[in-house]
């Protein structure tokens, strides 16, 4: 089998999966890139990977040359996976009777009611095909609902993001105070203020902890003011953005990880990263990754994104019960190494193409869920 993946850019979120496909297929695998990593991501500590691997093909800006190169790749490949790039690639594959897959996070991040807006619905419909050789790889537990209300009747398969993170042996805190971590962009829909509200309540209840918040963005000054106004200086440490490898190390040294985004979050790779590092996750159920990956109370904890009492009770329970915290941590690592690893995703994908049907997990039929 010859496989081509078409992406806007190659980020660390997709690097592990692409490497695993290359390990499996060798020179029968290509990643076609429509651009390079934006400068603001490089400034935040991420690396431009576009020229790092032999399997990448970076399309030139010249439209004529670009289209010819795309045509050559489609003719070469037996199967295509298409991310957030031109939908015309689907038609090129399907016209030749080849299988192709749309890889996507959720539609309608600003609300499913937007499906009644003709221009929005048309934009969604433009990305999907009703063809036996077409299927959607769902990188959000909420994408199937968006597809169904858009009139799509075809195949929808459970998928996700599969970052390649090494599992190291960390000297995790585990003592007093318990270390809590939040990391991400300081923007409204990620709700970093939630962890400060939890910290305030922990302090009020005389529970020892240390919260570290890492990131960058427009809400930084607001967060610093909250920390000061609520008397949390010395309890909460706000740090600027760090390179991914430093974040991974910090996750490995922390006891509890908070992920607090609302429904604007497509997937939430930080959940993968924290679980792989064994940092016990308390996460918003609105994040596209959470219904797929977290079994509440077993390998992490799931809360409604605005249920502050549930967030608090989960964090409090984990602080007070080290046995539970360690058990959930080990279960999370097992989930990531056996189910949500890049190598397992590639294995399931290839077996699916060979005709195998999966009852659950990667490449199984994705459940339609509204919330």
C-alpha angles and dihedrals in degrees: 000000000000114000131191124189117199116206139165090232137344108250132174086260090067100028096087093051093047091049090050091051090050091049088053101039105023112192090359088078130077134174112208114204124200092196148345131269112288117251094243090061091049089050088054090059102268122134126235103237098179095109099030101090134052092225094064124099113193111203117228122236094243104101097211094051091041093054093048091050091049090050091052093050093048090050090049098048128077094198133024134202112196124197127184096326138100115327092213088084089071092059092049091055096042093048087062093046092250126144118250134177133205111222110203148152119224124309121224097035088167092056136307089246086079089077087082091062104095096215092049093048090048090052091052094045090052089066099053135065133201098222133123089234093054127083137160123239102211114220089179132049087225099053095086091061091050090050094049096049087050090059099255112149100175136100120309118187132192111251135138142162121313111193116189105238122166116231107230130182105253129189092234119199102243092153132080124338101029112227119233123189136198122176134174143080117323096238132131101256094050089059101210087172088073092072091051090053089052090048091052092054093046090054092047090053092049094245114152118232144133120224122199119193117193127186150071137253150095097308097059096104091046091052093049089051091050091051091051097042093050093049094245099134104127091027099059124044118194114200133184121251117295133201113270093253091056091049090052091051091049090051089053091053095046128084103209131027123202121206110181110168124139128222093298088077110098101197115330109226090191086076090058090047096048094045091049089051091050092243103147108245127222103183144174113257087218091074111099093232098052103073089047099046111023124075101195112248093001109070098359142337128267126205136173105263094246099035098109093171091058091047090051096046091050093049092045092050092050093049092051098041112055093174091057091045092052093045093051089046093054092045090052092053090049091051092053097044097045104031114015100037119120091242093054092048090053092046093051092046093052093045090050090055088052089058104266117144121212123213094200143358127025114016093007120127107283117238118240107235128166095197 
